[in-house]
Structure formats: C-alpha cells, structure tokens
C-alpha cells in the first residue's frame, strides 16, 4: 500500500523559510517522478514542483527562485526548501508521484505565512 507522510510545516513570518519532508513507502521511490502539491483554503489542490529520478526539476512560476525540490532516493524521502515565503504560499502541502498515483493522499503538512 502506497503511503506518503509529510512533515516540516508551521507558522512563519513573510520572508521566512521552511523545509518540508515527505517519506514514501509502498512504491519503488527511486524510479518515480515525485512532486509537491498544495491546497489553500477554498481552493483546489495544485501542483507546485516536481523532480525526476535523475534530478531534473520543474516549478510553477510563482515559486521559481524561492523553492527548491530535492530527493534522497536511498531514504525514500522528498524535500521542499521554501525561502522568501509569502502569505500566498499558505496552504496544506502534500507529496505524491507526478502524476499522482491512485489511492489516498497523505495528511499533508500545514504551512501558514503570516505576520
């Protein structure tokens, strides 16, 4: 059974930084393109960033230059370093493969950017 466990969220002031982590199980992590997604209150879940098994990355325009996605295939772990955070980044952040695998999503981790 595929499972994703996200962590690292919290409350941060505008301009601050957070590092999210996601541990995956039930999949051969190293062969998948992995992604971060987020869902703001009242909004649909949206794609944020993806990383190929070999390290190639892709980001939505609003986070380019501020967020960095990375992975440790030996630890089945995905990361998202978020710098220069803005109130518009406030959301629950999830990880999954890209495109997402069938099945339930993880609980996500809440990121709140507010002064």
C-alpha positions in Angstrom: 0.0 0.0 0.0 1.4 3.4 -1.0 1.8 5.8 1.8 3.2 9.4 2.0 4.0 11.1 5.3 4.6 14.9 5.1 6.2 16.9 7.8 8.0 20.2 8.5 5.2 22.7 8.1 4.5 25.5 10.6 3.8 29.2 11.1 6.4 31.6 9.6 6.5 35.3 9.0 6.7 36.7 5.5 10.2 36.3 4.1 10.9 33.3 6.3 11.9 29.8 5.4 10.7 26.2 5.9 11.9 22.8 4.8 9.3 20.2 4.2 10.0 16.5 4.1 8.0 13.6 2.7 8.7 9.9 3.3 7.2 7.5 0.9 6.5 3.8 1.3 4.9 1.1 -0.9 6.5 2.3 -4.1 9.8 2.0 -5.8 10.6 5.6 -4.9 13.7 5.9 -7.0 12.1 5.3 -10.3 9.2 7.8 -9.9 9.0 11.4 -10.8 7.9 12.9 -7.4 6.1 16.1 -6.8 4.9 18.6 -4.2 1.3 19.9 -4.3 -0.6 22.4 -2.2 -4.2 23.2 -1.3 -5.1 26.6 0.0 -8.4 27.1 1.9 -11.3 27.1 -0.5 -9.1 26.2 -3.5 -8.3 23.1 -5.5 -5.1 21.2 -4.9 -2.4 22.5 -7.3 0.9 21.3 -8.5 4.0 23.1 -7.1 7.2 21.3 -8.1 8.4 18.0 -9.5 11.7 16.2 -9.6 12.8 13.4 -11.9 14.6 10.3 -10.7 17.8 11.8 -12.1 17.3 15.2 -10.5 15.7 17.3 -13.2 13.2 19.8 -11.7 10.2 21.7 -12.7 8.3 24.5 -10.8 5.3 26.6 -11.2 6.1 30.2 -12.0 5.0 31.6 -8.6 7.7 29.7 -6.7 10.6 29.7 -9.1 13.7 31.1 -7.5 12.2 30.7 -4.0 11.5 27.0 -3.7 13.9 24.1 -4.2 12.8 20.5 -4.6 15.2 17.7 -3.9 15.2 14.0 -3.1 17.2 11.3 -1.3 16.4 8.0 -3.1 18.3 6.0 -0.5 15.9 7.3 2.2 12.8 7.3 0.1 12.5 11.0 1.0 11.4 14.1 -0.9 12.2 17.6 0.3 11.0 21.1 -0.4 13.1 24.0 0.7 10.9 27.1 0.8 12.6 30.6 1.1 11.2 34.1 0.9 7.8 32.8 1.9 4.7 34.9 1.1 1.2 34.9 2.6 0.0 33.4 -0.8 2.1 30.3 0.0 -0.2 29.5 2.9 -1.7 26.0 2.2 -1.5 22.4 3.2 1.4 20.8 1.3 1.3 17.2 0.0 3.7 15.0 -1.8 2.9 12.3 -4.3 4.3 11.0 -7.5 3.9 13.1 -10.7 1.3 12.4 -11.9 -0.2 11.2 -8.7 -0.6 7.5 -8.1 -4.1 6.1 -7.5 -5.0 5.9 -3.8 -5.4 8.1 -0.8 -3.1 11.1 -0.3 -1.2 11.7 2.9 -2.4 14.1 5.6 -0.2 16.9 4.3 1.6 19.5 6.4 0.2 22.9 7.1 2.2 26.0 6.1 1.0 29.3 7.3 2.8 32.5 6.3 1.6 35.4 8.4 2.9 38.3 10.5 
